[in-house]
Amino acid sequence: MTSINEKLGFKRPGKRAFMKNLPGDRALRNRVTSAKCPACDRTGAHLSRLRGQEGWLTCGWCNHTWELPA
């Protein structure tokens, strides 16, 4: 039997693209996901995967990239 979420195409939280590429350290992961985007002022960032931008954040909403604040 399938659930209504499966019929609608929703994925479990661990399977969402937003949850991928987050650091293993819990404190750093919380800092990354709670960081506010300077462009759109929303939370929900992830670490940038681009070479040369290690430690940078990318907004999940507007795709803006900025440096991780200390």
Biopython code that builds the backbone (N, CA, C, O; Angstrom):
import numpy as np
from Bio.PDB.StructureBuilder import StructureBuilder

atoms = [
    (1, "MET", "N", (0.843, -1.180, 0.000)),
    (1, "MET", "CA", (0.000, 0.000, 0.000)),
    (1, "MET", "C", (0.890, 1.246, 0.000)),
    (1, "MET", "O", (1.839, 1.328, 0.779)),
    (2, "THR", "N", (0.596, 2.187, -0.843)),
    (2, "THR", "CA", (1.392, 3.405, -0.922)),
    (2, "THR", "C", (0.721, 4.524, -0.137)),
    (2, "THR", "O", (-0.504, 4.604, -0.037)),
    (3, "SER", "N", (1.570, 5.382, 0.413)),
    (3, "SER", "CA", (1.035, 6.507, 1.184)),
    (3, "SER", "C", (0.677, 7.655, 0.239)),
    (3, "SER", "O", (1.062, 7.657, -0.930)),
    (4, "ILE", "N", (-0.052, 8.609, 0.757)),
    (4, "ILE", "CA", (-0.455, 9.759, -0.044)),
    (4, "ILE", "C", (0.771, 10.581, -0.450)),
    (4, "ILE", "O", (0.800, 11.161, -1.536)),
    (5, "ASN", "N", (1.786, 10.629, 0.428)),
    (5, "ASN", "CA", (3.008, 11.368, 0.106)),
    (5, "ASN", "C", (3.736, 10.742, -1.079)),
    (5, "ASN", "O", (4.263, 11.456, -1.932)),
    (6, "GLU", "N", (3.770, 9.419, -1.137)),
    (6, "GLU", "CA", (4.413, 8.745, -2.271)),
    (6, "GLU", "C", (3.637, 8.992, -3.558)),
    (6, "GLU", "O", (4.237, 9.177, -4.617)),
    (7, "LYS", "N", (2.320, 8.995, -3.475)),
    (7, "LYS", "CA", (1.496, 9.250, -4.659)),
    (7, "LYS", "C", (1.693, 10.668, -5.183)),
    (7, "LYS", "O", (1.656, 10.902, -6.391)),
    (8, "LEU", "N", (1.907, 11.625, -4.253)),
    (8, "LEU", "CA", (2.105, 13.016, -4.653)),
    (8, "LEU", "C", (3.549, 13.309, -5.062)),
    (8, "LEU", "O", (3.843, 14.386, -5.580)),
    (9, "GLY", "N", (4.444, 12.355, -4.830)),
    (9, "GLY", "CA", (5.831, 12.531, -5.234)),
    (9, "GLY", "C", (6.719, 13.190, -4.194)),
    (9, "GLY", "O", (7.837, 13.598, -4.510)),
    (10, "PHE", "N", (6.243, 13.305, -2.951)),
    (10, "PHE", "CA", (7.068, 13.894, -1.901)),
    (10, "PHE", "C", (8.092, 12.883, -1.433)),
    (10, "PHE", "O", (7.820, 11.683, -1.391)),
    (11, "LYS", "N", (9.274, 13.372, -1.082)),
    (11, "LYS", "CA", (10.332, 12.498, -0.588)),
    (11, "LYS", "C", (10.532, 12.718, 0.900)),
    (11, "LYS", "O", (10.214, 13.783, 1.429)),
    (12, "ARG", "N", (11.058, 11.707, 1.569)),
    (12, "ARG", "CA", (11.372, 11.828, 2.986)),
    (12, "ARG", "C", (12.469, 12.874, 3.169)),
    (12, "ARG", "O", (13.245, 13.111, 2.244)),
    (13, "PRO", "N", (12.550, 13.508, 4.346)),
    (13, "PRO", "CA", (13.530, 14.573, 4.551)),
    (13, "PRO", "C", (14.970, 14.172, 4.231)),
    (13, "PRO", "O", (15.724, 14.989, 3.701)),
    (14, "GLY", "N", (15.363, 12.961, 4.532)),
    (14, "GLY", "CA", (16.726, 12.528, 4.261)),
    (14, "GLY", "C", (17.017, 12.340, 2.787)),
    (14, "GLY", "O", (18.182, 12.238, 2.403)),
    (15, "LYS", "N", (16.003, 12.291, 1.958)),
    (15, "LYS", "CA", (16.179, 12.044, 0.535)),
    (15, "LYS", "C", (16.100, 13.316, -0.304)),
    (15, "LYS", "O", (16.337, 13.273, -1.511)),
    (16, "ARG", "N", (15.773, 14.436, 0.314)),
    (16, "ARG", "CA", (15.651, 15.682, -0.434)),
    (16, "ARG", "C", (17.026, 16.190, -0.848)),
    (16, "ARG", "O", (18.008, 15.984, -0.135)),
    (17, "ALA", "N", (17.097, 16.844, -1.982)),
    (17, "ALA", "CA", (18.365, 17.380, -2.478)),
    (17, "ALA", "C", (18.942, 18.412, -1.520)),
    (17, "ALA", "O", (20.160, 18.559, -1.424)),
    (18, "PHE", "N", (18.071, 19.130, -0.809)),
    (18, "PHE", "CA", (18.527, 20.146, 0.139)),
    (18, "PHE", "C", (19.372, 19.519, 1.247)),
    (18, "PHE", "O", (20.305, 20.152, 1.741)),
    (19, "MET", "N", (19.060, 18.296, 1.639)),
    (19, "MET", "CA", (19.748, 17.663, 2.754)),
    (19, "MET", "C", (21.093, 17.057, 2.362)),
    (19, "MET", "O", (21.847, 16.624, 3.233)),
    (20, "LYS", "N", (21.400, 17.020, 1.084)),
    (20, "LYS", "CA", (22.673, 16.470, 0.641)),
    (20, "LYS", "C", (23.765, 17.518, 0.769)),
    (20, "LYS", "O", (23.487, 18.716, 0.823)),
    (21, "ASN", "N", (24.992, 17.064, 0.817)),
    (21, "ASN", "CA", (26.170, 17.930, 0.858)),
    (21, "ASN", "C", (26.199, 18.822, 2.097)),
    (21, "ASN", "O", (26.664, 19.959, 2.027)),
    (22, "LEU", "N", (25.710, 18.321, 3.225)),
    (22, "LEU", "CA", (25.820, 19.050, 4.482)),
    (22, "LEU", "C", (26.966, 18.455, 5.293)),
    (22, "LEU", "O", (27.219, 17.254, 5.200)),
    (23, "PRO", "N", (27.663, 19.266, 6.085)),
    (23, "PRO", "CA", (28.783, 18.748, 6.873)),
    (23, "PRO", "C", (28.324, 17.758, 7.930)),
    (23, "PRO", "O", (27.183, 17.809, 8.389)),
    (24, "GLY", "N", (29.220, 16.857, 8.313)),
    (24, "GLY", "CA", (28.899, 15.849, 9.316)),
    (24, "GLY", "C", (28.845, 16.402, 10.724)),
    (24, "GLY", "O", (28.115, 15.877, 11.565)),
    (25, "ASP", "N", (29.599, 17.448, 10.998)),
    (25, "ASP", "CA", (29.625, 18.055, 12.315)),
    (25, "ASP", "C", (28.303, 18.780, 12.566)),
    (25, "ASP", "O", (27.896, 19.637, 11.781)),
    (26, "ARG", "N", (27.645, 18.430, 13.657)),
    (26, "ARG", "CA", (26.303, 18.964, 13.924)),
    (26, "ARG", "C", (26.289, 20.480, 14.098)),
    (26, "ARG", "O", (25.393, 21.154, 13.590)),
    (27, "ALA", "N", (27.282, 21.020, 14.815)),
    (27, "ALA", "CA", (27.330, 22.469, 15.058)),
    (27, "ALA", "C", (27.524, 23.220, 13.742)),
    (27, "ALA", "O", (26.869, 24.234, 13.502)),
    (28, "LEU", "N", (28.422, 22.722, 12.890)),
    (28, "LEU", "CA", (28.654, 23.369, 11.600)),
    (28, "LEU", "C", (27.441, 23.220, 10.695)),
    (28, "LEU", "O", (27.086, 24.151, 9.971)),
    (29, "ARG", "N", (26.804, 22.057, 10.731)),
    (29, "ARG", "CA", (25.597, 21.841, 9.919)),
    (29, "ARG", "C", (24.498, 22.818, 10.315)),
    (29, "ARG", "O", (23.806, 23.351, 9.448)),
    (30, "ASN", "N", (24.330, 23.060, 11.601)),
    (30, "ASN", "CA", (23.323, 24.020, 12.064)),
    (30, "ASN", "C", (23.675, 25.442, 11.640)),
    (30, "ASN", "O", (22.789, 26.218, 11.282)),
    (31, "ARG", "N", (24.967, 25.792, 11.678)),
    (31, "ARG", "CA", (25.386, 27.121, 11.218)),
    (31, "ARG", "C", (25.112, 27.303, 9.737)),
    (31, "ARG", "O", (24.705, 28.381, 9.303)),
    (32, "VAL", "N", (25.335, 26.242, 8.955)),
    (32, "VAL", "CA", (25.135, 26.333, 7.509)),
    (32, "VAL", "C", (23.656, 26.489, 7.184)),
    (32, "VAL", "O", (23.287, 27.376, 6.414)),
    (33, "THR", "N", (22.804, 25.646, 7.755)),
    (33, "THR", "CA", (21.384, 25.678, 7.407)),
    (33, "THR", "C", (20.652, 26.879, 7.984)),
    (33, "THR", "O", (19.600, 27.262, 7.473)),
    (34, "SER", "N", (21.197, 27.490, 9.055)),
    (34, "SER", "CA", (20.532, 28.656, 9.639)),
    (34, "SER", "C", (21.089, 29.967, 9.103)),
    (34, "SER", "O", (20.610, 31.036, 9.480)),
    (35, "ALA", "N", (22.094, 29.905, 8.230)),
    (35, "ALA", "CA", (22.682, 31.128, 7.665)),
    (35, "ALA", "C", (21.676, 31.808, 6.737)),
    (35, "ALA", "O", (21.012, 31.150, 5.936)),
    (36, "LYS", "N", (21.572, 33.134, 6.856)),
    (36, "LYS", "CA", (20.654, 33.904, 6.005)),
    (36, "LYS", "C", (21.374, 34.377, 4.755)),
    (36, "LYS", "O", (22.498, 34.875, 4.822)),
    (37, "CYS", "N", (20.725, 34.218, 3.631)),
    (37, "CYS", "CA", (21.275, 34.665, 2.363)),
    (37, "CYS", "C", (21.283, 36.194, 2.330)),
    (37, "CYS", "O", (20.260, 36.813, 2.623)),
    (38, "PRO", "N", (22.417, 36.818, 1.978)),
    (38, "PRO", "CA", (22.444, 38.276, 1.905)),
    (38, "PRO", "C", (21.623, 38.839, 0.740)),
    (38, "PRO", "O", (21.254, 40.013, 0.756)),
    (39, "ALA", "N", (21.338, 38.016, -0.260)),
    (39, "ALA", "CA", (20.598, 38.503, -1.426)),
    (39, "ALA", "C", (19.081, 38.459, -1.212)),
    (39, "ALA", "O", (18.385, 39.446, -1.448)),
    (40, "CYS", "N", (18.573, 37.297, -0.759)),
    (40, "CYS", "CA", (17.114, 37.153, -0.637)),
    (40, "CYS", "C", (16.633, 37.110, 0.812)),
    (40, "CYS", "O", (15.428, 37.087, 1.060)),
    (41, "ASP", "N", (17.567, 37.100, 1.779)),
    (41, "ASP", "CA", (17.255, 37.144, 3.218)),
    (41, "ASP", "C", (16.465, 35.918, 3.691)),
    (41, "ASP", "O", (15.650, 36.025, 4.607)),
    (42, "ARG", "N", (16.700, 34.764, 3.077)),
    (42, "ARG", "CA", (16.060, 33.511, 3.506)),
    (42, "ARG", "C", (17.110, 32.556, 4.057)),
    (42, "ARG", "O", (18.292, 32.660, 3.728)),
    (43, "THR", "N", (16.672, 31.632, 4.893)),
    (43, "THR", "CA", (17.573, 30.600, 5.397)),
    (43, "THR", "C", (17.457, 29.361, 4.514)),
    (43, "THR", "O", (16.508, 29.224, 3.742)),
    (44, "GLY", "N", (18.425, 28.467, 4.636)),
    (44, "GLY", "CA", (18.389, 27.234, 3.865)),
    (44, "GLY", "C", (19.539, 27.132, 2.883)),
    (44, "GLY", "O", (19.332, 26.860, 1.700)),
    (45, "ALA", "N", (20.751, 27.351, 3.371)),
    (45, "ALA", "CA", (21.929, 27.278, 2.511)),
    (45, "ALA", "C", (22.545, 25.887, 2.577)),
    (45, "ALA", "O", (22.213, 25.089, 3.453)),
    (46, "HIS", "N", (23.441, 25.611, 1.646)),
    (46, "HIS", "CA", (24.256, 24.398, 1.682)),
    (46, "HIS", "C", (25.656, 24.763, 1.221)),
    (46, "HIS", "O", (25.862, 25.806, 0.600)),
    (47, "LEU", "N", (26.624, 23.896, 1.529)),
    (47, "LEU", "CA", (28.000, 24.176, 1.153)),
    (47, "LEU", "C", (28.154, 24.115, -0.355)),
    (47, "LEU", "O", (27.592, 23.243, -1.018)),
    (48, "SER", "N", (28.919, 25.047, -0.884)),
    (48, "SER", "CA", (29.145, 25.105, -2.324)),
    (48, "SER", "C", (29.989, 23.916, -2.763)),
    (48, "SER", "O", (30.908, 23.506, -2.054)),
    (49, "ARG", "N", (29.677, 23.367, -3.924)),
    (49, "ARG", "CA", (30.416, 22.223, -4.456)),
    (49, "ARG", "C", (31.436, 22.645, -5.506)),
    (49, "ARG", "O", (32.166, 21.803, -6.029)),
    (50, "LEU", "N", (31.497, 23.935, -5.822)),
    (50, "LEU", "CA", (32.399, 24.413, -6.858)),
    (50, "LEU", "C", (33.840, 24.386, -6.375)),
    (50, "LEU", "O", (34.128, 24.708, -5.222)),
    (51, "ARG", "N", (34.736, 24.000, -7.266)),
    (51, "ARG", "CA", (36.146, 23.968, -6.939)),
    (51, "ARG", "C", (36.639, 25.391, -6.745)),
    (51, "ARG", "O", (36.305, 26.285, -7.522)),
    (52, "GLY", "N", (37.435, 25.597, -5.704)),
    (52, "GLY", "CA", (37.934, 26.921, -5.399)),
    (52, "GLY", "C", (37.032, 27.705, -4.469)),
    (52, "GLY", "O", (37.392, 28.798, -4.033)),
    (53, "GLN", "N", (35.859, 27.160, -4.157)),
    (53, "GLN", "CA", (34.936, 27.838, -3.245)),
    (53, "GLN", "C", (34.612, 26.956, -2.043)),
    (53, "GLN", "O", (33.481, 26.949, -1.556)),
    (54, "GLU", "N", (35.615, 26.207, -1.567)),
    (54, "GLU", "CA", (35.410, 25.381, -0.380)),
    (54, "GLU", "C", (35.164, 26.294, 0.820)),
    (54, "GLU", "O", (35.883, 27.275, 1.010)),
    (55, "GLY", "N", (34.171, 25.981, 1.613)),
    (55, "GLY", "CA", (33.818, 26.810, 2.758)),
    (55, "GLY", "C", (32.848, 27.929, 2.418)),
    (55, "GLY", "O", (32.501, 28.728, 3.287)),
    (56, "TRP", "N", (32.409, 27.998, 1.183)),
    (56, "TRP", "CA", (31.417, 28.990, 0.778)),
    (56, "TRP", "C", (30.039, 28.374, 0.866)),
    (56, "TRP", "O", (29.896, 27.151, 0.850)),
    (57, "LEU", "N", (29.020, 29.219, 0.960)),
    (57, "LEU", "CA", (27.636, 28.767, 1.036)),
    (57, "LEU", "C", (26.898, 29.129, -0.242)),
    (57, "LEU", "O", (27.195, 30.140, -0.879)),
    (58, "THR", "N", (25.941, 28.300, -0.608)),
    (58, "THR", "CA", (25.072, 28.575, -1.743)),
    (58, "THR", "C", (23.640, 28.554, -1.245)),
    (58, "THR", "O", (23.237, 27.618, -0.555)),
    (59, "CYS", "N", (22.873, 29.569, -1.584)),
    (59, "CYS", "CA", (21.474, 29.668, -1.174)),
    (59, "CYS", "C", (20.646, 28.638, -1.936)),
    (59, "CYS", "O", (20.798, 28.490, -3.149)),
    (60, "GLY", "N", (19.782, 27.937, -1.236)),
    (60, "GLY", "CA", (18.911, 26.961, -1.871)),
    (60, "GLY", "C", (17.735, 27.589, -2.600)),
    (60, "GLY", "O", (17.041, 26.910, -3.357)),
    (61, "TRP", "N", (17.502, 28.876, -2.384)),
    (61, "TRP", "CA", (16.372, 29.565, -3.003)),
    (61, "TRP", "C", (16.784, 30.325, -4.259)),
    (61, "TRP", "O", (16.189, 30.148, -5.322)),
    (62, "CYS", "N", (17.814, 31.177, -4.130)),
    (62, "CYS", "CA", (18.176, 32.051, -5.253)),
    (62, "CYS", "C", (19.526, 31.704, -5.878)),
    (62, "CYS", "O", (19.929, 32.335, -6.855)),
    (63, "ASN", "N", (20.237, 30.699, -5.324)),
    (63, "ASN", "CA", (21.515, 30.215, -5.850)),
    (63, "ASN", "C", (22.641, 31.243, -5.682)),
    (63, "ASN", "O", (23.657, 31.157, -6.371)),
    (64, "HIS", "N", (22.475, 32.202, -4.786)),
    (64, "HIS", "CA", (23.526, 33.182, -4.503)),
    (64, "HIS", "C", (24.628, 32.486, -3.690)),
    (64, "HIS", "O", (24.338, 31.627, -2.857)),
    (65, "THR", "N", (25.890, 32.859, -3.934)),
    (65, "THR", "CA", (27.023, 32.247, -3.251)),
    (65, "THR", "C", (27.742, 33.300, -2.416)),
    (65, "THR", "O", (28.002, 34.403, -2.895)),
    (66, "TRP", "N", (28.070, 32.959, -1.151)),
    (66, "TRP", "CA", (28.793, 33.870, -0.283)),
    (66, "TRP", "C", (29.655, 33.064, 0.671)),
    (66, "TRP", "O", (29.470, 31.857, 0.834)),
    (67, "GLU", "N", (30.613, 33.761, 1.309)),
    (67, "GLU", "CA", (31.554, 33.107, 2.201)),
    (67, "GLU", "C", (30.909, 32.798, 3.550)),
    (67, "GLU", "O", (30.102, 33.577, 4.058)),
    (68, "LEU", "N", (31.277, 31.650, 4.122)),
    (68, "LEU", "CA", (30.747, 31.255, 5.422)),
    (68, "LEU", "C", (31.249, 32.217, 6.488)),
    (68, "LEU", "O", (32.460, 32.362, 6.655)),
    (69, "PRO", "N", (30.340, 32.888, 7.226)),
    (69, "PRO", "CA", (30.790, 33.820, 8.271)),
    (69, "PRO", "C", (31.490, 33.076, 9.401)),
    (69, "PRO", "O", (31.154, 31.930, 9.703)),
    (70, "ALA", "N", (32.447, 33.724, 10.011)),
    (70, "ALA", "CA", (33.229, 33.100, 11.085)),
    (70, "ALA", "C", (32.446, 32.961, 12.353)),
    (70, "ALA", "O", (32.965, 32.454, 13.347)),
]
sb = StructureBuilder()
sb.init_structure("model")
sb.init_model(0)
sb.init_chain("A")
sb.init_seg("    ")
for serial, (resi, resn, name, xyz) in enumerate(atoms, 1):
    if name == "N":
        sb.init_residue(resn, " ", resi, " ")
    sb.init_atom(name, np.array(xyz, "f"), 0.0, 1.0, " ", f" {name:<3s}", serial, name[0])
structure = sb.get_structure()
